[in-house]
Structures are given as C-alpha cells and as structure tokens.
Amino acid sequence: MNARTRIAWNLRQIRSSQGITQENLAVDANVDRTAISGIETGDYNPTIDLLERLAEALSVDIVDLVSKVPEGAEAPRPMRAGRKPKRS
C-alpha cells in the first residue's frame, strides 16, 4: 500500500469513526470538501500543511494519518449517502 492510499484509508477511517462528514471536516480544516473527497479516493495528493490542518480538525496526531494500515483491518464503514432533508 503506497503512502497516498494509506493516507486515504486512515483519513476515511478516522473521520467516519468520529461520525464527521466530509463537509464538516472541510469547514473545520478550512479546505474545500472536494479536497477531502479527493484525498479519500486517492486522487488528491495533500501537502504537509493540509495534513496538519486535517489532523488538528480531527484531534489526532499527523502520524495517525500516515501510519501503516493494520493487516486484515476492515474498510471504513460507509456514511449515509445523500443530503440531509430540509427542516420545516
């Protein structure tokens, strides 16, 4: 597993385990939501500065985002798809 894939897996795992949406993480890290999506799919190569902001927003150490994925680890659970309904 290369570094970009490792970061993608760890970011998604940490974010989803905390119940944080891509949108909320993007706001907290002051980045566009499409950047979060791109990192999680492995299409976007984040800078060290961006990794620091993401780690801070998730209250984890930057090392957690680049650490090796344990063998046999389950894939991150999917978040509910779609937008939240408008409130009346």
C-alpha positions as CSV (number, residue, x, y, z in Angstrom):
1,M,0.0,0.0,0.0
2,N,1.5,3.3,-1.0
3,A,1.5,6.5,1.1
4,R,-1.4,8.1,-0.7
5,T,-3.6,5.1,-0.3
6,R,-2.5,4.8,3.3
7,I,-3.5,8.5,4.0
8,A,-6.8,7.9,2.1
9,W,-7.6,4.9,4.2
10,N,-6.6,6.4,7.5
11,L,-8.4,9.7,6.9
12,R,-11.6,8.0,6.0
13,Q,-11.4,5.6,8.9
14,I,-10.7,8.3,11.5
15,R,-13.4,10.7,10.0
16,S,-16.1,8.0,9.8
17,S,-15.3,6.6,13.3
18,Q,-15.9,10.0,14.7
19,G,-19.1,10.5,12.7
20,I,-17.8,13.5,10.9
21,T,-19.0,14.3,7.4
22,Q,-16.6,15.4,4.6
23,E,-18.4,18.8,4.7
24,N,-17.9,19.3,8.4
25,L,-14.3,18.3,8.2
26,A,-13.7,20.6,5.3
27,V,-15.1,23.5,7.3
28,D,-13.1,22.7,10.4
29,A,-9.9,22.3,8.3
30,N,-10.6,25.4,6.1
31,V,-10.5,23.4,2.9
32,D,-12.9,22.7,0.1
33,R,-15.0,19.5,0.5
34,T,-13.8,18.2,-2.9
35,A,-10.3,18.2,-1.5
36,I,-11.4,15.8,1.3
37,S,-13.1,13.6,-1.2
38,G,-10.1,13.6,-3.5
39,I,-7.8,12.6,-0.6
40,E,-10.1,9.8,0.5
41,T,-10.3,8.4,-3.1
42,G,-6.5,8.8,-3.6
43,D,-6.9,11.3,-6.4
44,Y,-5.5,14.3,-4.5
45,N,-2.0,14.5,-3.0
46,P,-2.3,16.6,0.2
47,T,0.5,18.9,1.4
48,I,2.0,18.5,4.8
49,D,0.3,21.7,5.8
50,L,-3.1,20.3,4.8
51,L,-2.4,17.1,6.7
52,E,-1.6,19.1,9.8
53,R,-4.9,21.0,9.5
54,L,-6.8,17.8,9.0
55,A,-5.1,16.2,12.0
56,E,-5.9,19.2,14.1
57,A,-9.5,19.3,13.0
58,L,-9.8,15.5,13.8
59,S,-8.0,15.9,17.1
60,V,-5.4,13.3,16.2
61,D,-1.6,13.4,15.6
62,I,-0.5,13.8,12.0
63,V,1.3,10.4,12.4
64,D,-2.1,8.8,12.6
65,L,-2.9,9.9,9.1
66,V,0.2,8.4,7.6
67,S,0.6,5.3,9.8
68,K,0.6,1.8,8.4
69,V,-2.8,0.2,8.0
70,P,-3.1,-3.0,10.1
71,E,-3.2,-6.2,8.1
72,G,-6.7,-7.5,7.9
73,A,-8.2,-4.2,9.0
74,E,-11.8,-3.7,7.9
75,A,-12.6,-1.0,5.4
76,P,-14.1,2.2,6.9
77,R,-17.8,1.9,7.4
78,P,-19.7,4.0,4.8
79,M,-21.6,7.1,5.9
80,R,-25.2,7.6,5.0
81,A,-25.4,8.8,1.4
82,G,-27.3,11.8,0.3
83,R,-28.1,15.1,1.7
84,K,-30.0,15.7,5.0
85,P,-33.6,16.7,4.5
86,K,-34.6,20.3,4.9
87,R,-36.1,21.2,8.2
88,S,-39.5,22.7,8.2
